[in-house]
Amino acid sequence: NNQRWSNQIERILEDLLELVETLHELSKSPEPVLFNVSDLIDDILTKTKHSSLIDVKWLKRMDSATVYGFQEQVGRLFRVVVYNAFEAMDGEGILKISSRDIIYNNISAIEVSITDSGKGIPKDIQEYVFALGSPKRLLGKRSFGFGLAWAYFFLEWYGGRISFETET
């Protein structure tokens, strides 16, 4: 029982620390820089803790995926999405990543697709996936529902988009 409580408190503290770090990051005025999106994702995959039973596959990696933008915020966005994908797979499965050049709103852009082999998003919470305080906590997940809400806001603010497809 003590170990269970200790683990639960540790998860709550990790969540709170992540929330504080995110709020701190959002309070900064970002400076755009030139960076490679593929290298950024590689770095995130290397540093993100996940089960050894999860196989990460780059289906199509664009070496020339260099953009001028907000590297720190884009990195945060990918960390949130990758973390949620790993969480959805319950410790095992396949994470597939691909990138390609596209035209979005008449501007040359890069599309990154991240697919996981998780069980899908239940119909009753799909409309809340990008909502602040989404009901993930009600499903026993260790999250405040802040990460994907922030990712959605960030992309919308800068003219991008984020979406999901699920098979449930």
C-alpha positions in Angstrom: 0.0 0.0 0.0 2.8 2.4 0.9 4.5 1.7 -2.4 1.3 2.3 -4.3 0.8 5.7 -2.6 4.4 6.6 -3.1 4.1 5.8 -6.9 0.9 7.8 -7.1 2.4 10.8 -5.4 5.5 10.6 -7.6 3.3 10.6 -10.8 1.3 13.6 -9.5 4.6 15.5 -8.8 5.9 14.7 -12.2 2.7 16.0 -13.8 2.8 19.2 -11.7 6.5 19.7 -12.7 5.7 19.2 -16.3 2.8 21.7 -16.0 5.0 24.3 -14.3 7.8 23.8 -17.0 5.2 24.2 -19.8 3.8 27.4 -18.3 7.3 28.8 -17.8 8.1 27.9 -21.4 4.9 29.6 -22.6 5.7 32.8 -20.7 8.9 33.3 -22.8 9.0 35.3 -26.0 10.1 32.7 -28.6 12.9 33.6 -31.0 12.6 31.9 -34.5 15.6 30.0 -35.6 16.6 27.7 -38.5 16.3 24.0 -37.5 15.9 20.6 -39.0 12.5 19.0 -38.0 13.8 15.4 -38.6 16.8 15.9 -36.4 14.5 17.5 -33.7 12.2 14.4 -33.8 15.3 12.0 -33.7 16.5 13.9 -30.6 13.1 13.6 -28.9 12.8 9.9 -29.6 16.2 9.3 -28.1 15.4 11.2 -24.9 11.8 10.1 -24.4 11.5 7.2 -22.0 9.5 4.3 -23.4 9.3 0.5 -23.1 11.8 -1.6 -25.0 8.8 -3.4 -26.4 7.8 -0.3 -28.4 9.4 -0.3 -31.9 9.9 3.1 -33.4 10.1 3.2 -37.2 10.8 6.2 -39.5 8.8 5.3 -42.6 10.0 8.3 -44.5 12.6 10.7 -43.0 13.2 14.0 -44.8 16.8 14.9 -44.3 16.1 18.3 -45.9 13.3 19.2 -43.5 14.8 22.5 -42.4 12.5 25.3 -41.3 12.7 28.7 -39.8 10.5 28.8 -36.7 10.1 28.3 -33.0 12.3 25.2 -32.3 11.7 25.0 -28.6 7.9 25.1 -29.0 7.9 22.7 -31.9 10.1 20.4 -29.9 7.6 20.6 -27.0 4.7 19.8 -29.4 6.4 16.7 -30.7 7.3 15.6 -27.2 3.7 15.8 -26.2 2.4 13.9 -29.2 5.1 11.2 -28.9 4.4 10.9 -25.1 0.7 10.5 -25.8 1.4 7.9 -28.5 3.7 5.9 -26.1 1.0 6.1 -23.4 -1.7 4.9 -25.8 0.3 1.7 -26.5 0.4 0.6 -22.9 4.1 -0.4 -23.1 4.2 -2.3 -26.4 3.5 -1.8 -30.1 4.8 0.2 -33.0 5.2 3.9 -33.4 5.5 5.0 -37.1 6.7 8.4 -38.2 6.8 9.9 -41.6 7.3 13.4 -43.0 6.7 15.0 -46.4 6.6 18.3 -48.2 3.1 19.7 -48.7 1.5 23.0 -49.6 -0.7 24.3 -46.7 -2.6 27.6 -47.0 -0.5 28.3 -50.2 2.7 28.0 -48.3 5.4 25.3 -48.5 5.2 23.3 -45.3 6.3 20.0 -43.8 3.7 17.4 -42.7 4.7 15.0 -40.0 2.5 11.9 -39.3 2.8 10.0 -36.1 0.9 6.7 -35.9 0.7 4.4 -32.9 -0.7 0.9 -32.5 -2.6 1.8 -29.4 -6.2 0.7 -28.8 -7.7 3.9 -30.2 -9.6 6.8 -28.6 -13.0 6.0 -27.2 -15.9 7.7 -29.0 -17.1 9.4 -25.8 -13.9 11.4 -25.4 -12.9 12.1 -29.0 -14.4 15.6 -29.0 -12.2 16.4 -25.9 -8.8 15.2 -27.1 -7.6 18.8 -27.7 -9.6 20.4 -24.9 -7.9 21.8 -21.8 -8.5 19.4 -18.9 -9.7 16.6 -21.2 -11.2 13.7 -19.3 -8.1 11.5 -19.6 -7.7 11.7 -15.8 -11.1 10.1 -15.5 -9.8 7.1 -17.5 -7.0 6.6 -15.0 -4.3 8.2 -17.1 -1.7 10.3 -15.4 -2.4 13.6 -17.1 -4.1 16.9 -16.7 -5.0 17.1 -20.3 -2.8 20.1 -20.8 -0.3 18.8 -23.4 -2.5 18.2 -26.4 -4.6 21.3 -25.7 -1.4 23.3 -25.8 -0.2 21.6 -29.0 -3.6 22.4 -30.6 -3.5 26.1 -29.5 0.2 26.5 -30.6 -0.4 25.1 -34.1 -3.7 27.0 -34.6 -2.0 30.3 -33.4 0.8 29.9 -35.9 -1.4 28.8 -38.8 -0.8 25.1 -38.6 -3.1 22.2 -37.6 -3.2 19.0 -35.6 -5.7 16.3 -36.0 -6.2 12.6 -35.2 -7.8 9.6 -36.7 -8.8 6.6 -34.7 -10.2 3.2 -35.5 -12.6 2.9 -32.5 
